[in-house]
């Protein structure tokens, strides 16, 4: 897994995309590093894969939450500008 910006793996092995104790704007993301094929060249068929996600979303503190969670299948692209709220300032 490739971690970018504020993302980290905790001591207990949990992927954390941000720090709930941090009161500043923060952003983090994680990518599976190895390619996941979407086309099987030997059969000419669309390939498939199965995965499982288990996650917890917590509201800690008094701030109004504004986080989002996205699952996507794409090539790994450069990360947006540091601390960029909308990702493309």
PDB file of N, CA, C and O in Angstrom:
ATOM      1  N   UNK A   1       0.856  -1.180   0.000  1.00  0.00           N
ATOM      2  CA  UNK A   1       0.000   0.000   0.000  1.00  0.00           C
ATOM      3  C   UNK A   1       0.896   1.235   0.000  1.00  0.00           C
ATOM      4  O   UNK A   1       1.862   1.314   0.759  1.00  0.00           O
ATOM      5  N   UNK A   2       0.569   2.180  -0.847  1.00  0.00           N
ATOM      6  CA  UNK A   2       1.269   3.456  -0.894  1.00  0.00           C
ATOM      7  C   UNK A   2       0.429   4.481  -0.141  1.00  0.00           C
ATOM      8  O   UNK A   2      -0.746   4.678  -0.452  1.00  0.00           O
ATOM      9  N   UNK A   3       1.035   5.132   0.847  1.00  0.00           N
ATOM     10  CA  UNK A   3       0.345   6.137   1.660  1.00  0.00           C
ATOM     11  C   UNK A   3       0.806   7.518   1.237  1.00  0.00           C
ATOM     12  O   UNK A   3       1.989   7.726   0.969  1.00  0.00           O
ATOM     13  N   UNK A   4      -0.121   8.464   1.175  1.00  0.00           N
ATOM     14  CA  UNK A   4       0.231   9.831   0.798  1.00  0.00           C
ATOM     15  C   UNK A   4      -0.372  10.831   1.781  1.00  0.00           C
ATOM     16  O   UNK A   4      -1.430  10.605   2.366  1.00  0.00           O
ATOM     17  N   UNK A   5       0.343  11.947   1.938  1.00  0.00           N
ATOM     18  CA  UNK A   5      -0.041  13.038   2.834  1.00  0.00           C
ATOM     19  C   UNK A   5      -0.267  12.538   4.252  1.00  0.00           C
ATOM     20  O   UNK A   5       0.657  11.970   4.834  1.00  0.00           O
ATOM     21  N   UNK A   6      -1.442  12.719   4.836  1.00  0.00           N
ATOM     22  CA  UNK A   6      -1.690  12.413   6.246  1.00  0.00           C
ATOM     23  C   UNK A   6      -2.029  10.952   6.527  1.00  0.00           C
ATOM     24  O   UNK A   6      -2.210  10.583   7.688  1.00  0.00           O
ATOM     25  N   UNK A   7      -2.119  10.120   5.508  1.00  0.00           N
ATOM     26  CA  UNK A   7      -2.476   8.709   5.710  1.00  0.00           C
ATOM     27  C   UNK A   7      -1.347   7.971   6.425  1.00  0.00           C
ATOM     28  O   UNK A   7      -0.168   8.243   6.196  1.00  0.00           O
ATOM     29  N   UNK A   8      -1.728   7.025   7.300  1.00  0.00           N
ATOM     30  CA  UNK A   8      -0.736   6.218   8.008  1.00  0.00           C
ATOM     31  C   UNK A   8      -1.371   4.891   8.422  1.00  0.00           C
ATOM     32  O   UNK A   8      -2.593   4.749   8.442  1.00  0.00           O
ATOM     33  N   UNK A   9      -0.525   3.939   8.748  1.00  0.00           N
ATOM     34  CA  UNK A   9      -0.965   2.671   9.317  1.00  0.00           C
ATOM     35  C   UNK A   9      -0.654   2.739  10.810  1.00  0.00           C
ATOM     36  O   UNK A   9       0.496   2.949  11.194  1.00  0.00           O
ATOM     37  N   UNK A  10      -1.668   2.566  11.650  1.00  0.00           N
ATOM     38  CA  UNK A  10      -1.471   2.651  13.099  1.00  0.00           C
ATOM     39  C   UNK A  10      -0.699   1.441  13.605  1.00  0.00           C
ATOM     40  O   UNK A  10      -0.500   0.471  12.874  1.00  0.00           O
ATOM     41  N   UNK A  11      -0.268   1.505  14.851  1.00  0.00           N
ATOM     42  CA  UNK A  11       0.464   0.392  15.469  1.00  0.00           C
ATOM     43  C   UNK A  11      -0.371  -0.884  15.494  1.00  0.00           C
ATOM     44  O   UNK A  11       0.177  -1.986  15.501  1.00  0.00           O
ATOM     45  N   UNK A  12      -1.696  -0.738  15.508  1.00  0.00           N
ATOM     46  CA  UNK A  12      -2.570  -1.920  15.528  1.00  0.00           C
ATOM     47  C   UNK A  12      -2.934  -2.395  14.122  1.00  0.00           C
ATOM     48  O   UNK A  12      -3.733  -3.318  13.965  1.00  0.00           O
ATOM     49  N   UNK A  13      -2.341  -1.757  13.083  1.00  0.00           N
ATOM     50  CA  UNK A  13      -2.565  -2.195  11.711  1.00  0.00           C
ATOM     51  C   UNK A  13      -3.760  -1.572  11.022  1.00  0.00           C
ATOM     52  O   UNK A  13      -4.193  -2.062   9.979  1.00  0.00           O
ATOM     53  N   UNK A  14      -4.308  -0.495  11.586  1.00  0.00           N
ATOM     54  CA  UNK A  14      -5.474   0.173  11.009  1.00  0.00           C
ATOM     55  C   UNK A  14      -5.013   1.287  10.072  1.00  0.00           C
ATOM     56  O   UNK A  14      -4.142   2.081  10.426  1.00  0.00           O
ATOM     57  N   UNK A  15      -5.596   1.341   8.881  1.00  0.00           N
ATOM     58  CA  UNK A  15      -5.316   2.430   7.951  1.00  0.00           C
ATOM     59  C   UNK A  15      -6.076   3.665   8.418  1.00  0.00           C
ATOM     60  O   UNK A  15      -7.302   3.638   8.523  1.00  0.00           O
ATOM     61  N   UNK A  16      -5.358   4.744   8.698  1.00  0.00           N
ATOM     62  CA  UNK A  16      -5.959   6.010   9.124  1.00  0.00           C
ATOM     63  C   UNK A  16      -5.673   7.049   8.050  1.00  0.00           C
ATOM     64  O   UNK A  16      -4.513   7.352   7.771  1.00  0.00           O
ATOM     65  N   UNK A  17      -6.721   7.593   7.450  1.00  0.00           N
ATOM     66  CA  UNK A  17      -6.543   8.588   6.395  1.00  0.00           C
ATOM     67  C   UNK A  17      -6.384   9.991   6.945  1.00  0.00           C
ATOM     68  O   UNK A  17      -5.958  10.894   6.225  1.00  0.00           O
ATOM     69  N   UNK A  18      -6.716  10.184   8.203  1.00  0.00           N
ATOM     70  CA  UNK A  18      -6.499  11.468   8.862  1.00  0.00           C
ATOM     71  C   UNK A  18      -6.385  11.230  10.360  1.00  0.00           C
ATOM     72  O   UNK A  18      -6.670  10.141  10.858  1.00  0.00           O
ATOM     73  N   UNK A  19      -5.965  12.264  11.060  1.00  0.00           N
ATOM     74  CA  UNK A  19      -5.794  12.181  12.507  1.00  0.00           C
ATOM     75  C   UNK A  19      -6.974  12.875  13.176  1.00  0.00           C
ATOM     76  O   UNK A  19      -7.099  14.094  13.062  1.00  0.00           O
ATOM     77  N   UNK A  20      -7.846  12.143  13.870  1.00  0.00           N
ATOM     78  CA  UNK A  20      -9.031  12.775  14.468  1.00  0.00           C
ATOM     79  C   UNK A  20      -8.702  13.817  15.528  1.00  0.00           C
ATOM     80  O   UNK A  20      -9.562  14.628  15.872  1.00  0.00           O
ATOM     81  N   UNK A  21      -7.486  13.816  16.053  1.00  0.00           N
ATOM     82  CA  UNK A  21      -7.104  14.807  17.060  1.00  0.00           C
ATOM     83  C   UNK A  21      -6.631  16.107  16.419  1.00  0.00           C
ATOM     84  O   UNK A  21      -6.518  17.129  17.096  1.00  0.00           O
ATOM     85  N   UNK A  22      -6.355  16.071  15.113  1.00  0.00           N
ATOM     86  CA  UNK A  22      -5.862  17.241  14.398  1.00  0.00           C
ATOM     87  C   UNK A  22      -7.036  18.163  14.076  1.00  0.00           C
ATOM     88  O   UNK A  22      -8.037  17.708  13.522  1.00  0.00           O
ATOM     89  N   UNK A  23      -6.932  19.437  14.409  1.00  0.00           N
ATOM     90  CA  UNK A  23      -8.023  20.382  14.153  1.00  0.00           C
ATOM     91  C   UNK A  23      -7.805  21.166  12.867  1.00  0.00           C
ATOM     92  O   UNK A  23      -8.649  21.985  12.504  1.00  0.00           O
ATOM     93  N   UNK A  24      -6.711  20.941  12.179  1.00  0.00           N
ATOM     94  CA  UNK A  24      -6.431  21.632  10.926  1.00  0.00           C
ATOM     95  C   UNK A  24      -7.061  20.873   9.759  1.00  0.00           C
ATOM     96  O   UNK A  24      -7.568  19.763   9.921  1.00  0.00           O
ATOM     97  N   UNK A  25      -7.017  21.487   8.600  1.00  0.00           N
ATOM     98  CA  UNK A  25      -7.459  20.808   7.383  1.00  0.00           C
ATOM     99  C   UNK A  25      -6.413  19.759   7.040  1.00  0.00           C
ATOM    100  O   UNK A  25      -5.216  20.050   7.041  1.00  0.00           O
ATOM    101  N   UNK A  26      -6.847  18.563   6.754  1.00  0.00           N
ATOM    102  CA  UNK A  26      -5.916  17.495   6.417  1.00  0.00           C
ATOM    103  C   UNK A  26      -6.525  16.605   5.362  1.00  0.00           C
ATOM    104  O   UNK A  26      -7.741  16.569   5.169  1.00  0.00           O
ATOM    105  N   UNK A  27      -5.658  15.893   4.689  1.00  0.00           N
ATOM    106  CA  UNK A  27      -6.107  15.014   3.613  1.00  0.00           C
ATOM    107  C   UNK A  27      -5.119  13.858   3.495  1.00  0.00           C
ATOM    108  O   UNK A  27      -3.911  14.057   3.624  1.00  0.00           O
ATOM    109  N   UNK A  28      -5.610  12.689   3.260  1.00  0.00           N
ATOM    110  CA  UNK A  28      -4.748  11.532   3.087  1.00  0.00           C
ATOM    111  C   UNK A  28      -5.397  10.534   2.153  1.00  0.00           C
ATOM    112  O   UNK A  28      -6.619  10.505   2.008  1.00  0.00           O
ATOM    113  N   UNK A  29      -4.570   9.716   1.519  1.00  0.00           N
ATOM    114  CA  UNK A  29      -5.108   8.660   0.675  1.00  0.00           C
ATOM    115  C   UNK A  29      -4.135   7.504   0.633  1.00  0.00           C
ATOM    116  O   UNK A  29      -2.947   7.656   0.915  1.00  0.00           O
ATOM    117  N   UNK A  30      -4.658   6.356   0.280  1.00  0.00           N
ATOM    118  CA  UNK A  30      -3.854   5.139   0.211  1.00  0.00           C
ATOM    119  C   UNK A  30      -4.208   4.399  -1.070  1.00  0.00           C
ATOM    120  O   UNK A  30      -5.371   4.330  -1.465  1.00  0.00           O
ATOM    121  N   UNK A  31      -3.186   3.848  -1.709  1.00  0.00           N
ATOM    122  CA  UNK A  31      -3.376   3.087  -2.937  1.00  0.00           C
ATOM    123  C   UNK A  31      -2.783   1.703  -2.800  1.00  0.00           C
ATOM    124  O   UNK A  31      -1.725   1.526  -2.196  1.00  0.00           O
ATOM    125  N   UNK A  32      -3.467   0.720  -3.362  1.00  0.00           N
ATOM    126  CA  UNK A  32      -2.897  -0.609  -3.509  1.00  0.00           C
ATOM    127  C   UNK A  32      -1.839  -0.476  -4.588  1.00  0.00           C
ATOM    128  O   UNK A  32      -2.145  -0.031  -5.694  1.00  0.00           O
ATOM    129  N   UNK A  33      -0.610  -0.848  -4.295  1.00  0.00           N
ATOM    130  CA  UNK A  33       0.520  -0.537  -5.153  1.00  0.00           C
ATOM    131  C   UNK A  33       0.589  -1.375  -6.427  1.00  0.00           C
ATOM    132  O   UNK A  33       1.010  -0.874  -7.469  1.00  0.00           O
ATOM    133  N   UNK A  34       0.185  -2.635  -6.359  1.00  0.00           N
ATOM    134  CA  UNK A  34       0.303  -3.508  -7.525  1.00  0.00           C
ATOM    135  C   UNK A  34      -0.863  -3.297  -8.491  1.00  0.00           C
ATOM    136  O   UNK A  34      -1.984  -3.031  -8.055  1.00  0.00           O
ATOM    137  N   UNK A  35      -0.613  -3.411  -9.788  1.00  0.00           N
ATOM    138  CA  UNK A  35      -1.707  -3.253 -10.754  1.00  0.00           C
ATOM    139  C   UNK A  35      -2.786  -4.318 -10.566  1.00  0.00           C
ATOM    140  O   UNK A  35      -2.488  -5.471 -10.253  1.00  0.00           O
ATOM    141  N   UNK A  36      -4.030  -3.922 -10.759  1.00  0.00           N
ATOM    142  CA  UNK A  36      -5.165  -4.852 -10.750  1.00  0.00           C
ATOM    143  C   UNK A  36      -5.671  -4.905 -12.191  1.00  0.00           C
ATOM    144  O   UNK A  36      -6.258  -3.936 -12.672  1.00  0.00           O
ATOM    145  N   UNK A  37      -5.453  -6.021 -12.882  1.00  0.00           N
ATOM    146  CA  UNK A  37      -5.847  -6.080 -14.299  1.00  0.00           C
ATOM    147  C   UNK A  37      -7.365  -6.029 -14.462  1.00  0.00           C
ATOM    148  O   UNK A  37      -8.108  -6.626 -13.682  1.00  0.00           O
ATOM    149  N   UNK A  38      -7.808  -5.309 -15.484  1.00  0.00           N
ATOM    150  CA  UNK A  38      -9.245  -5.250 -15.764  1.00  0.00           C
ATOM    151  C   UNK A  38      -9.580  -5.950 -17.082  1.00  0.00           C
ATOM    152  O   UNK A  38     -10.741  -5.996 -17.487  1.00  0.00           O
ATOM    153  N   UNK A  39      -8.568  -6.490 -17.745  1.00  0.00           N
ATOM    154  CA  UNK A  39      -8.772  -7.183 -19.010  1.00  0.00           C
ATOM    155  C   UNK A  39      -7.902  -8.426 -19.017  1.00  0.00           C
ATOM    156  O   UNK A  39      -6.710  -8.351 -18.718  1.00  0.00           O
ATOM    157  N   UNK A  40      -8.480  -9.558 -19.352  1.00  0.00           N
ATOM    158  CA  UNK A  40      -7.732 -10.816 -19.428  1.00  0.00           C
ATOM    159  C   UNK A  40      -7.330 -11.044 -20.878  1.00  0.00           C
ATOM    160  O   UNK A  40      -8.164 -11.452 -21.686  1.00  0.00           O
ATOM    161  N   UNK A  41      -6.057 -10.786 -21.232  1.00  0.00           N
ATOM    162  CA  UNK A  41      -5.645 -10.899 -22.629  1.00  0.00           C
ATOM    163  C   UNK A  41      -5.714 -12.331 -23.171  1.00  0.00           C
ATOM    164  O   UNK A  41      -5.845 -12.523 -24.380  1.00  0.00           O
ATOM    165  N   UNK A  42      -5.629 -13.327 -22.303  1.00  0.00           N
ATOM    166  CA  UNK A  42      -5.662 -14.715 -22.784  1.00  0.00           C
ATOM    167  C   UNK A  42      -7.064 -15.146 -23.213  1.00  0.00           C
ATOM    168  O   UNK A  42      -7.199 -15.992 -24.097  1.00  0.00           O
ATOM    169  N   UNK A  43      -8.107 -14.582 -22.605  1.00  0.00           N
ATOM    170  CA  UNK A  43      -9.479 -14.956 -22.956  1.00  0.00           C
ATOM    171  C   UNK A  43     -10.215 -13.857 -23.705  1.00  0.00           C
ATOM    172  O   UNK A  43     -11.235 -14.114 -24.344  1.00  0.00           O
ATOM    173  N   UNK A  44      -9.702 -12.632 -23.629  1.00  0.00           N
ATOM    174  CA  UNK A  44     -10.396 -11.508 -24.243  1.00  0.00           C
ATOM    175  C   UNK A  44     -11.588 -11.027 -23.436  1.00  0.00           C
ATOM    176  O   UNK A  44     -12.386 -10.227 -23.925  1.00  0.00           O
ATOM    177  N   UNK A  45     -11.717 -11.504 -22.208  1.00  0.00           N
ATOM    178  CA  UNK A  45     -12.837 -11.127 -21.343  1.00  0.00           C
ATOM    179  C   UNK A  45     -12.416 -10.084 -20.320  1.00  0.00           C
ATOM    180  O   UNK A  45     -11.235  -9.929 -20.009  1.00  0.00           O
ATOM    181  N   UNK A  46     -13.403  -9.383 -19.814  1.00  0.00           N
ATOM    182  CA  UNK A  46     -13.153  -8.456 -18.717  1.00  0.00           C
ATOM    183  C   UNK A  46     -12.790  -9.283 -17.489  1.00  0.00           C
ATOM    184  O   UNK A  46     -13.469 -10.256 -17.163  1.00  0.00           O
ATOM    185  N   UNK A  47     -11.727  -8.893 -16.818  1.00  0.00           N
ATOM    186  CA  UNK A  47     -11.300  -9.591 -15.602  1.00  0.00           C
ATOM    187  C   UNK A  47     -12.146  -9.115 -14.428  1.00  0.00           C
ATOM    188  O   UNK A  47     -12.821  -8.089 -14.518  1.00  0.00           O
ATOM    189  N   UNK A  48     -12.108  -9.852 -13.344  1.00  0.00           N
ATOM    190  CA  UNK A  48     -12.841  -9.436 -12.155  1.00  0.00           C
ATOM    191  C   UNK A  48     -11.989  -9.684 -10.923  1.00  0.00           C
ATOM    192  O   UNK A  48     -11.040 -10.468 -10.957  1.00  0.00           O
ATOM    193  N   UNK A  49     -12.330  -9.021  -9.851  1.00  0.00           N
ATOM    194  CA  UNK A  49     -11.673  -9.262  -8.579  1.00  0.00           C
ATOM    195  C   UNK A  49     -12.690  -9.028  -7.474  1.00  0.00           C
ATOM    196  O   UNK A  49     -13.675  -8.312  -7.652  1.00  0.00           O
ATOM    197  N   UNK A  50     -12.432  -9.639  -6.347  1.00  0.00           N
ATOM    198  CA  UNK A  50     -13.298  -9.502  -5.181  1.00  0.00           C
ATOM    199  C   UNK A  50     -12.441  -9.018  -4.027  1.00  0.00           C
ATOM    200  O   UNK A  50     -11.330  -9.507  -3.824  1.00  0.00           O
ATOM    201  N   UNK A  51     -12.952  -8.065  -3.276  1.00  0.00           N
ATOM    202  CA  UNK A  51     -12.242  -7.575  -2.107  1.00  0.00           C
ATOM    203  C   UNK A  51     -13.256  -7.238  -1.014  1.00  0.00           C
ATOM    204  O   UNK A  51     -14.457  -7.153  -1.271  1.00  0.00           O
ATOM    205  N   UNK A  52     -12.766  -7.052   0.179  1.00  0.00           N
ATOM    206  CA  UNK A  52     -13.624  -6.715   1.309  1.00  0.00           C
ATOM    207  C   UNK A  52     -13.032  -5.521   2.044  1.00  0.00           C
ATOM    208  O   UNK A  52     -11.825  -5.461   2.278  1.00  0.00           O
ATOM    209  N   UNK A  53     -13.885  -4.576   2.405  1.00  0.00           N
ATOM    210  CA  UNK A  53     -13.471  -3.431   3.194  1.00  0.00           C
ATOM    211  C   UNK A  53     -14.242  -3.446   4.503  1.00  0.00           C
ATOM    212  O   UNK A  53     -15.439  -3.733   4.530  1.00  0.00           O
ATOM    213  N   UNK A  54     -13.558  -3.140   5.566  1.00  0.00           N
ATOM    214  CA  UNK A  54     -14.200  -2.975   6.865  1.00  0.00           C
ATOM    215  C   UNK A  54     -13.711  -1.644   7.413  1.00  0.00           C
ATOM    216  O   UNK A  54     -12.504  -1.442   7.549  1.00  0.00           O
ATOM    217  N   UNK A  55     -14.621  -0.735   7.728  1.00  0.00           N
ATOM    218  CA  UNK A  55     -14.180   0.574   8.182  1.00  0.00           C
ATOM    219  C   UNK A  55     -15.109   1.139   9.240  1.00  0.00           C
ATOM    220  O   UNK A  55     -16.251   0.706   9.394  1.00  0.00           O
ATOM    221  N   UNK A  56     -14.586   2.124   9.966  1.00  0.00           N
ATOM    222  CA  UNK A  56     -15.340   2.816  11.001  1.00  0.00           C
ATOM    223  C   UNK A  56     -15.216   4.312  10.729  1.00  0.00           C
ATOM    224  O   UNK A  56     -14.112   4.827  10.551  1.00  0.00           O
ATOM    225  N   UNK A  57     -16.342   4.998  10.698  1.00  0.00           N
ATOM    226  CA  UNK A  57     -16.352   6.453  10.597  1.00  0.00           C
ATOM    227  C   UNK A  57     -16.772   6.988  11.953  1.00  0.00           C
ATOM    228  O   UNK A  57     -17.832   6.633  12.469  1.00  0.00           O
ATOM    229  N   UNK A  58     -15.938   7.844  12.529  1.00  0.00           N
ATOM    230  CA  UNK A  58     -16.218   8.362  13.864  1.00  0.00           C
ATOM    231  C   UNK A  58     -16.312   9.877  13.839  1.00  0.00           C
ATOM    232  O   UNK A  58     -15.563  10.539  13.120  1.00  0.00           O
ATOM    233  N   UNK A  59     -17.218  10.417  14.610  1.00  0.00           N
ATOM    234  CA  UNK A  59     -17.298  11.851  14.821  1.00  0.00           C
ATOM    235  C   UNK A  59     -16.672  12.112  16.183  1.00  0.00           C
ATOM    236  O   UNK A  59     -17.267  11.811  17.218  1.00  0.00           O
ATOM    237  N   UNK A  60     -15.474  12.672  16.174  1.00  0.00           N
ATOM    238  CA  UNK A  60     -14.794  12.971  17.436  1.00  0.00           C
ATOM    239  C   UNK A  60     -14.656  14.480  17.568  1.00  0.00           C
ATOM    240  O   UNK A  60     -14.311  15.166  16.606  1.00  0.00           O
ATOM    241  N   UNK A  61     -14.917  14.978  18.724  1.00  0.00           N
ATOM    242  CA  UNK A  61     -14.810  16.408  18.948  1.00  0.00           C
ATOM    243  C   UNK A  61     -16.111  17.123  18.631  1.00  0.00           C
ATOM    244  O   UNK A  61     -17.158  16.499  18.458  1.00  0.00           O
ATOM    245  N   UNK A  62     -16.023  18.448  18.558  1.00  0.00           N
ATOM    246  CA  UNK A  62     -17.217  19.266  18.363  1.00  0.00           C
ATOM    247  C   UNK A  62     -17.331  19.827  16.952  1.00  0.00           C
ATOM    248  O   UNK A  62     -18.323  20.482  16.630  1.00  0.00           O
ATOM    249  N   UNK A  63     -16.338  19.584  16.107  1.00  0.00           N
ATOM    250  CA  UNK A  63     -16.388  20.105  14.742  1.00  0.00           C
ATOM    251  C   UNK A  63     -17.433  19.355  13.926  1.00  0.00           C
ATOM    252  O   UNK A  63     -17.668  18.165  14.141  1.00  0.00           O
ATOM    253  N   UNK A  64     -18.053  20.059  12.994  1.00  0.00           N
ATOM    254  CA  UNK A  64     -18.982  19.417  12.070  1.00  0.00           C
ATOM    255  C   UNK A  64     -18.152  18.586  11.092  1.00  0.00           C
ATOM    256  O   UNK A  64     -17.244  19.114  10.451  1.00  0.00           O
ATOM    257  N   UNK A  65     -18.452  17.296  10.971  1.00  0.00           N
ATOM    258  CA  UNK A  65     -17.639  16.463  10.081  1.00  0.00           C
ATOM    259  C   UNK A  65     -17.851  16.837   8.623  1.00  0.00           C
ATOM    260  O   UNK A  65     -18.951  17.207   8.214  1.00  0.00           O
ATOM    261  N   UNK A  66     -16.781  16.735   7.847  1.00  0.00           N
ATOM    262  CA  UNK A  66     -16.863  17.057   6.423  1.00  0.00           C
ATOM    263  C   UNK A  66     -16.006  16.109   5.605  1.00  0.00           C
ATOM    264  O   UNK A  66     -15.615  16.431   4.483  1.00  0.00           O
ATOM    265  N   UNK A  67     -15.717  14.957   6.155  1.00  0.00           N
ATOM    266  CA  UNK A  67     -14.866  14.006   5.450  1.00  0.00           C
ATOM    267  C   UNK A  67     -15.672  13.206   4.448  1.00  0.00           C
ATOM    268  O   UNK A  67     -16.893  13.092   4.555  1.00  0.00           O
ATOM    269  N   UNK A  68     -14.975  12.657   3.482  1.00  0.00           N
ATOM    270  CA  UNK A  68     -15.597  11.790   2.495  1.00  0.00           C
ATOM    271  C   UNK A  68     -14.762  10.541   2.325  1.00  0.00           C
ATOM    272  O   UNK A  68     -13.606  10.482   2.744  1.00  0.00           O
ATOM    273  N   UNK A  69     -15.357   9.560   1.713  1.00  0.00           N
ATOM    274  CA  UNK A  69     -14.686   8.292   1.480  1.00  0.00           C
ATOM    275  C   UNK A  69     -15.001   7.868   0.060  1.00  0.00           C
ATOM    276  O   UNK A  69     -16.168   7.800  -0.326  1.00  0.00           O
ATOM    277  N   UNK A  70     -13.962   7.580  -0.728  1.00  0.00           N
ATOM    278  CA  UNK A  70     -14.149   7.215  -2.126  1.00  0.00           C
ATOM    279  C   UNK A  70     -13.347   5.963  -2.426  1.00  0.00           C
ATOM    280  O   UNK A  70     -12.193   5.841  -2.017  1.00  0.00           O
ATOM    281  N   UNK A  71     -13.957   5.041  -3.137  1.00  0.00           N
ATOM    282  CA  UNK A  71     -13.258   3.873  -3.659  1.00  0.00           C
ATOM    283  C   UNK A  71     -13.199   4.044  -5.173  1.00  0.00           C
ATOM    284  O   UNK A  71     -14.223   4.281  -5.812  1.00  0.00           O
ATOM    285  N   UNK A  72     -12.020   3.926  -5.738  1.00  0.00           N
ATOM    286  CA  UNK A  72     -11.903   4.098  -7.173  1.00  0.00           C
ATOM    287  C   UNK A  72     -10.901   3.120  -7.753  1.00  0.00           C
ATOM    288  O   UNK A  72     -10.045   2.584  -7.049  1.00  0.00           O
ATOM    289  N   UNK A  73     -11.024   2.904  -9.027  1.00  0.00           N
ATOM    290  CA  UNK A  73     -10.112   2.029  -9.759  1.00  0.00           C
ATOM    291  C   UNK A  73      -9.501   2.880 -10.852  1.00  0.00           C
ATOM    292  O   UNK A  73     -10.167   3.194 -11.839  1.00  0.00           O
ATOM    293  N   UNK A  74      -8.242   3.259 -10.690  1.00  0.00           N
ATOM    294  CA  UNK A  74      -7.563   4.132 -11.638  1.00  0.00           C
ATOM    295  C   UNK A  74      -6.071   3.946 -11.492  1.00  0.00           C
ATOM    296  O   UNK A  74      -5.598   3.311 -10.550  1.00  0.00           O
ATOM    297  N   UNK A  75      -5.330   4.508 -12.440  1.00  0.00           N
ATOM    298  CA  UNK A  75      -3.889   4.516 -12.272  1.00  0.00           C
ATOM    299  C   UNK A  75      -3.542   5.490 -11.167  1.00  0.00           C
ATOM    300  O   UNK A  75      -4.303   6.417 -10.888  1.00  0.00           O
ATOM    301  N   UNK A  76      -2.383   5.284 -10.530  1.00  0.00           N
ATOM    302  CA  UNK A  76      -1.979   6.163  -9.445  1.00  0.00           C
ATOM    303  C   UNK A  76      -1.481   7.477 -10.032  1.00  0.00           C
ATOM    304  O   UNK A  76      -0.585   7.485 -10.876  1.00  0.00           O
ATOM    305  N   UNK A  77      -2.061   8.583  -9.587  1.00  0.00           N
ATOM    306  CA  UNK A  77      -1.715   9.903 -10.091  1.00  0.00           C
ATOM    307  C   UNK A  77      -1.013  10.705  -9.009  1.00  0.00           C
ATOM    308  O   UNK A  77      -1.117  10.372  -7.828  1.00  0.00           O
ATOM    309  N   UNK A  78      -0.286  11.775  -9.400  1.00  0.00           N
ATOM    310  CA  UNK A  78       0.359  12.612  -8.379  1.00  0.00           C
ATOM    311  C   UNK A  78      -0.673  13.190  -7.423  1.00  0.00           C
ATOM    312  O   UNK A  78      -1.812  13.460  -7.805  1.00  0.00           O
ATOM    313  N   UNK A  79      -0.262  13.374  -6.188  1.00  0.00           N
ATOM    314  CA  UNK A  79      -1.161  13.901  -5.164  1.00  0.00           C
ATOM    315  C   UNK A  79      -1.375  15.391  -5.382  1.00  0.00           C
ATOM    316  O   UNK A  79      -0.455  16.077  -5.827  1.00  0.00           O
ATOM    317  N   UNK A  80      -2.567  15.916  -5.083  1.00  0.00           N
ATOM    318  CA  UNK A  80      -2.815  17.361  -5.194  1.00  0.00           C
ATOM    319  C   UNK A  80      -1.908  18.168  -4.261  1.00  0.00           C
ATOM    320  O   UNK A  80      -1.186  17.609  -3.436  1.00  0.00           O
ATOM    321  N   UNK A  81      -1.962  19.467  -4.410  1.00  0.00           N
ATOM    322  CA  UNK A  81      -1.144  20.367  -3.600  1.00  0.00           C
ATOM    323  C   UNK A  81      -1.349  20.090  -2.111  1.00  0.00           C
ATOM    324  O   UNK A  81      -2.467  19.794  -1.689  1.00  0.00           O
ATOM    325  N   UNK A  82      -0.281  20.183  -1.309  1.00  0.00           N
ATOM    326  CA  UNK A  82      -0.407  19.931   0.131  1.00  0.00           C
ATOM    327  C   UNK A  82      -1.502  20.790   0.762  1.00  0.00           C
ATOM    328  O   UNK A  82      -1.610  21.983   0.481  1.00  0.00           O
ATOM    329  N   UNK A  83      -2.306  20.168   1.613  1.00  0.00           N
ATOM    330  CA  UNK A  83      -3.392  20.831   2.336  1.00  0.00           C
ATOM    331  C   UNK A  83      -4.409  21.488   1.409  1.00  0.00           C
ATOM    332  O   UNK A  83      -5.072  22.449   1.799  1.00  0.00           O
ATOM    333  N   UNK A  84      -4.535  20.984   0.202  1.00  0.00           N
ATOM    334  CA  UNK A  84      -5.522  21.487  -0.740  1.00  0.00           C
ATOM    335  C   UNK A  84      -6.893  20.953  -0.353  1.00  0.00           C
ATOM    336  O   UNK A  84      -7.106  19.741  -0.361  1.00  0.00           O
ATOM    337  N   UNK A  85      -7.818  21.830  -0.017  1.00  0.00           N
ATOM    338  CA  UNK A  85      -9.130  21.413   0.477  1.00  0.00           C
ATOM    339  C   UNK A  85      -9.919  20.685  -0.596  1.00  0.00           C
ATOM    340  O   UNK A  85     -10.474  19.617  -0.335  1.00  0.00           O
ATOM    341  N   UNK A  86      -9.980  21.244  -1.800  1.00  0.00           N
ATOM    342  CA  UNK A  86     -10.768  20.598  -2.842  1.00  0.00           C
ATOM    343  C   UNK A  86      -9.926  19.693  -3.726  1.00  0.00           C
ATOM    344  O   UNK A  86     -10.445  19.111  -4.679  1.00  0.00           O
ATOM    345  N   UNK A  87      -8.655  19.565  -3.436  1.00  0.00           N
ATOM    346  CA  UNK A  87      -7.797  18.664  -4.190  1.00  0.00           C
ATOM    347  C   UNK A  87      -7.104  19.296  -5.375  1.00  0.00           C
ATOM    348  O   UNK A  87      -6.100  18.758  -5.843  1.00  0.00           O
ATOM    349  N   UNK A  88      -7.592  20.408  -5.879  1.00  0.00           N
ATOM    350  CA  UNK A  88      -6.988  20.977  -7.086  1.00  0.00           C
ATOM    351  C   UNK A  88      -6.955  22.498  -7.024  1.00  0.00           C
ATOM    352  O   UNK A  88      -7.410  23.161  -7.956  1.00  0.00           O
ATOM    353  N   UNK A  89      -6.429  23.060  -5.946  1.00  0.00           N
ATOM    354  CA  UNK A  89      -6.353  24.521  -5.815  1.00  0.00           C
ATOM    355  C   UNK A  89      -5.458  25.096  -6.890  1.00  0.00           C
ATOM    356  O   UNK A  89      -5.266  26.311  -6.949  1.00  0.00           O
TER     357      UNK A  89
END
